[in-house]
Amino acid sequence: LPDAILPLLAELAGAGNLITGEPLTIRTNGYWDTSPTKAMAVVTPQTLIQLQAVLACCHQHRQAVTIQGGLTGTVRGQVAQPGEIAISLEKMSTITHFNPIDKTLIAEAGCTLQQIQEFARDRQLLLPIDIGARGSCTIGGNIATNAGGMEVLRYGMMRNHVLGLEAVLADGTLVSAMNQMKKNNTGYDLKQLFIGSEGTLGIVIKAVLQLQPLPTSRETALIACRSFTALTDVLDSAQRSLGETLTRFEIMDGDYFRAQTQPEGHRAPLADKHDWYALAEIAGYSPEGDRVQFETWLEFLLAADHAADIVIASNQKQREELWLIRENFDIAIAEKPFFLYDVSLPISAMEDYLAKLRGAIHCQWPGAKIYTLGHMADGNLHFFISPRCSGSEDELKLRADEWVYGELTAFSGSVSAEHGIGIDKKKCLHHCRSAEELQLMKSIKRLMDPYNLLNPGRIFDL
Ligand SMILES: Cc1cc2nc3c(=O)[nH]c(=O)nc-3n(C[C@H](O)[C@H](O)[C@H](O)COP(=O)(O)OP(=O)(O)OC[C@H]3O[C@@H](n4cnc5c(N)ncnc54)[C@H](O)[C@@H]3O)c2cc1C
């Protein structure tokens, strides 16, 4: 019987760590899909021993498992399929070590990103990764998805901040690779197998994270532009004038800005008539000098006619208000359905790509809303596409996929800049990975998880 394994798991998981029956009905698929989970049970181990025992049992009984962090992933990797057991790391959420000299900490996988950010900030340090889901997403999920976010431009993706980690394999074996140094060329760097592999090769249980000195200055401006060309001019001059203090460069198209700042939305600090808006932020260690440098750059943008209008945040509250327009998108996506995309392509190709994509969509769906936003400096664009026409949601999504990914192939773009492949994008993986690459990925999966039990059907089917 499929659920014959449950009494065994109840014993191995520890008291109160196996959720079934009535309590299971209130567990959902997470942020993007609040319908009840289809998992047969959710296991919430509190210790490594419990987790290893649960996995060994699942391995012995050929029981498939889904790994769950904060359930904010956008490609449904964390969504349990019928018959699967979900293993949630939510009770393994302690920061166990901190080393002020090396500026490192060790966090268990279930720590939220915000928990670690705050821990570091209290010690005048920075974990330089930030995403809108910071309050819910976990460091284990961030590592498994190699999360990106708003500061990749300066500090790189999650991978850059992980010095070492521990992971449990499908059969319960612990692989400890808790390296503490930046340099360690001693054979294969095995931690990289677990970073960005979306839980298909092992369960990350803790990690050594590299922190940075906390910047002492931060300056933010919202910049309105009349065209995409002007936007690229603004980015180019920011990179030349601000150097490595440039930490964030996020863009929003005019339609997204107007949707976000409609009367019942966020306050519009600039007129909403412009085609493009950029949020630029610097962070440094010289408050007065940084402010002067930033203002000089903004003056140049106006003088050179790269910017049509600019507003600068004069305190933290104003800065937060500006970021809300970019980050808190509930208002823009209130009318369902909407489809979220995460692609990357060369900045030089973006304007052409956007024109073709908008043309293709509006030709078939004249009332569609297409909101473009994202981390432009990393070549990463996000879209929210709302068809605003009749048809089944699945069919509409397929059409939108064809346009978004079809146009992308011509520009050698990637179907996933930072969100991963999960279940949703596996049919598109061939757009940006060769047959040989896919074959090697599958061979690694077969070696590490021969019965295909960890997050099966994520990234690819075997
Ligand atoms: C408002 C909002 C903004 C976002 N912004 C960004 C952004 O800017 N950049 C970005 O990259 N993403 C962004 N995301 C997506 C999401 O937050 C990230 O993918 C995040 O890293 C997922 O973490 P999680 O703990 O929620 O993982 P989950 O959603 O629970 O899981 C995601 C994947 O990781 C696997 N997994 C989770 N924990 C582990 C573990 N311990 N070991 C092995 N595998 C594991 C899961 O099985 C699943 O495949 C955003 C999401 C939201 C809701």
The ligand as an SDF file (V2000), in Angstrom:
LIG
                    3D

 53 58  0  0  0  0  0  0  0  0999 V2000
    8.2740   37.9250   -4.0580 C   0  0  0  0  0  0  0  0  0  0  0  0
    9.3170   36.9970   -4.6190 C   0  0  0  0  0  0  0  0  0  0  0  0
   10.4820   37.5260   -5.1560 C   0  0  0  0  0  0  0  0  0  0  0  0
   11.4720   36.6830   -5.6530 C   0  0  0  0  0  0  0  0  0  0  0  0
   12.5980   37.2380   -6.1760 N   0  0  0  0  0  0  0  0  0  0  0  0
   13.5860   36.4350   -6.6020 C   0  0  0  0  0  0  0  0  0  0  0  0
   14.8040   37.0000   -7.1150 C   0  0  0  0  0  0  0  0  0  0  0  0
   14.9620   38.2030   -7.2000 O   0  0  0  0  0  0  0  0  0  0  0  0
   15.7670   36.1470   -7.4980 N   0  0  0  0  0  0  0  0  0  0  0  0
   15.6190   34.7870   -7.4180 C   0  0  0  0  0  0  0  0  0  0  0  0
   16.5570   34.0590   -7.7810 O   0  0  0  0  0  0  0  0  0  0  0  0
   14.4730   34.2350   -6.9810 N   0  0  0  0  0  0  0  0  0  0  0  0
   13.4670   35.0140   -6.5720 C   0  0  0  0  0  0  0  0  0  0  0  0
   12.3050   34.4610   -6.1210 N   0  0  0  0  0  0  0  0  0  0  0  0
   12.1420   32.9880   -6.1660 C   0  0  0  0  0  0  0  0  0  0  0  0
   12.4610   32.2520   -4.8430 C   0  0  0  0  0  0  0  0  0  0  0  0
   12.3290   33.0850   -3.7540 O   0  0  0  0  0  0  0  0  0  0  0  0
   13.8530   31.6580   -4.8520 C   0  0  0  0  0  0  0  0  0  0  0  0
   13.9060   30.6520   -5.8260 O   0  0  0  0  0  0  0  0  0  0  0  0
   14.3010   31.0680   -3.5160 C   0  0  0  0  0  0  0  0  0  0  0  0
   15.6830   30.7850   -3.5870 O   0  0  0  0  0  0  0  0  0  0  0  0
   13.5390   29.8040   -3.1070 C   0  0  0  0  0  0  0  0  0  0  0  0
   13.7940   29.5240   -1.7450 O   0  0  0  0  0  0  0  0  0  0  0  0
   12.7500   28.6820   -0.8820 P   0  0  0  0  0  0  0  0  0  0  0  0
   13.3560   28.4150    0.4460 O   0  0  0  0  0  0  0  0  0  0  0  0
   11.4300   29.3280   -0.8790 O   0  0  0  0  0  0  0  0  0  0  0  0
   12.7240   27.3220   -1.6850 O   0  0  0  0  0  0  0  0  0  0  0  0
   11.4830   26.4420   -2.1250 P   0  0  0  0  0  0  0  0  0  0  0  0
   10.5470   27.2510   -2.9450 O   0  0  0  0  0  0  0  0  0  0  0  0
   10.8990   25.7390   -0.9690 O   0  0  0  0  0  0  0  0  0  0  0  0
   12.2330   25.3910   -3.0540 O   0  0  0  0  0  0  0  0  0  0  0  0
   12.8070   25.7950   -4.2680 C   0  0  0  0  0  0  0  0  0  0  0  0
   13.5920   24.5940   -4.8520 C   0  0  0  0  0  0  0  0  0  0  0  0
   14.7000   24.2840   -4.0100 O   0  0  0  0  0  0  0  0  0  0  0  0
   14.5780   22.9450   -3.4820 C   0  0  0  0  0  0  0  0  0  0  0  0
   15.0350   23.0110   -2.0870 N   0  0  0  0  0  0  0  0  0  0  0  0
   14.5410   23.7960   -1.0870 C   0  0  0  0  0  0  0  0  0  0  0  0
   15.2570   23.6240    0.0270 N   0  0  0  0  0  0  0  0  0  0  0  0
   16.2190   22.7230   -0.2630 C   0  0  0  0  0  0  0  0  0  0  0  0
   17.2870   22.1380    0.4830 C   0  0  0  0  0  0  0  0  0  0  0  0
   17.5130   22.4300    1.7570 N   0  0  0  0  0  0  0  0  0  0  0  0
   18.0940   21.2320   -0.1460 N   0  0  0  0  0  0  0  0  0  0  0  0
   17.8920   20.9110   -1.4380 C   0  0  0  0  0  0  0  0  0  0  0  0
   16.8990   21.4210   -2.1890 N   0  0  0  0  0  0  0  0  0  0  0  0
   16.0780   22.3290   -1.6090 C   0  0  0  0  0  0  0  0  0  0  0  0
   13.1190   22.5970   -3.6510 C   0  0  0  0  0  0  0  0  0  0  0  0
   12.9190   21.2070   -3.7540 O   0  0  0  0  0  0  0  0  0  0  0  0
   12.7710   23.3200   -4.9310 C   0  0  0  0  0  0  0  0  0  0  0  0
   13.1970   22.5740   -6.0430 O   0  0  0  0  0  0  0  0  0  0  0  0
   11.2790   35.2730   -5.6300 C   0  0  0  0  0  0  0  0  0  0  0  0
   10.0970   34.7410   -5.1060 C   0  0  0  0  0  0  0  0  0  0  0  0
    9.1340   35.5960   -4.6090 C   0  0  0  0  0  0  0  0  0  0  0  0
    7.8900   34.9990   -4.0110 C   0  0  0  0  0  0  0  0  0  0  0  0
  1  2  1  0
  2  3  1  0
  2 52  2  0
  3  4  2  0
  4  5  1  0
  4 50  1  0
  5  6  2  0
  6  7  1  0
  6 13  1  0
  7  8  2  0
  7  9  1  0
  9 10  1  0
 10 11  2  0
 10 12  1  0
 12 13  2  0
 13 14  1  0
 14 15  1  0
 14 50  1  0
 15 16  1  0
 16 17  1  0
 16 18  1  0
 18 19  1  0
 18 20  1  0
 20 21  1  0
 20 22  1  0
 22 23  1  0
 23 24  1  0
 24 25  2  0
 24 26  1  0
 24 27  1  0
 27 28  1  0
 28 29  2  0
 28 30  1  0
 28 31  1  0
 31 32  1  0
 32 33  1  0
 33 34  1  0
 33 48  1  0
 34 35  1  0
 35 36  1  0
 35 46  1  0
 36 37  1  0
 36 45  1  0
 37 38  2  0
 38 39  1  0
 39 40  1  0
 39 45  2  0
 40 41  1  0
 40 42  2  0
 42 43  1  0
 43 44  2  0
 44 45  1  0
 46 47  1  0
 46 48  1  0
 48 49  1  0
 50 51  2  0
 51 52  1  0
 52 53  1  0
M  END
$$$$
